[in-house]
Amino acid sequence: MITRKAGAALAAGCTCVIKPAEDTPLTALALAKLAADAGVPPGVINVVTCDRPNAPAVGRLLCEHPLVAGISFTGTTTHQQVVQGAWEFCTHITFTFTGTPSLQR
């Protein structure tokens, strides 16, 4: 999922910030390392990790930041409230809830 979503952002000329699941950050960190090794400039692919108690606050900050133009969210419906603030700030939002098709705005 991360490579598909980050790849689309990079192909469009955008930078990306990846906040992986708290329990499984290694794929995102490996992707950032591989990108750096391949010559992708610093700041193009960014990874923000956190522990479970801080995940809602970090997610909310990313969703509500005024410079964030789009959000792509993958998870369960219980996490939907974390990104509700993004509806007000972002022009493009994609939700992919586990086991269901994407919802897009």
FENRAVEN-V899710 format. One record per backbone hydrogen bond with DSSP energy under -1.0 kcal/mol. NH is the residue of the N-H (numbers start at 0). CO is the residue of the C=O. Records with the same first field share a line. If there is no record, write none. Layout:
NH->CO / CO
This chain:
4->0
5->1
6->2
7->3
8->4
9->5
10->6
11->7
12->9
13->8
15->43
17->45
28->24
29->25
30->26
31->27
32->28
33->29
34->30
35->31
36->32
37->33
38->35
39->34
43->40
45->15
47->17
57->53
58->54
59->55
60->56
61->57
62->58
63->59
67->64
70->91
72->93
74->95
78->75
79->76
81->78
82->79
85->82
86->83
89->85
90->68
91->68
93->70
94->102
95->72
97->74
99->96
102->94
104->92
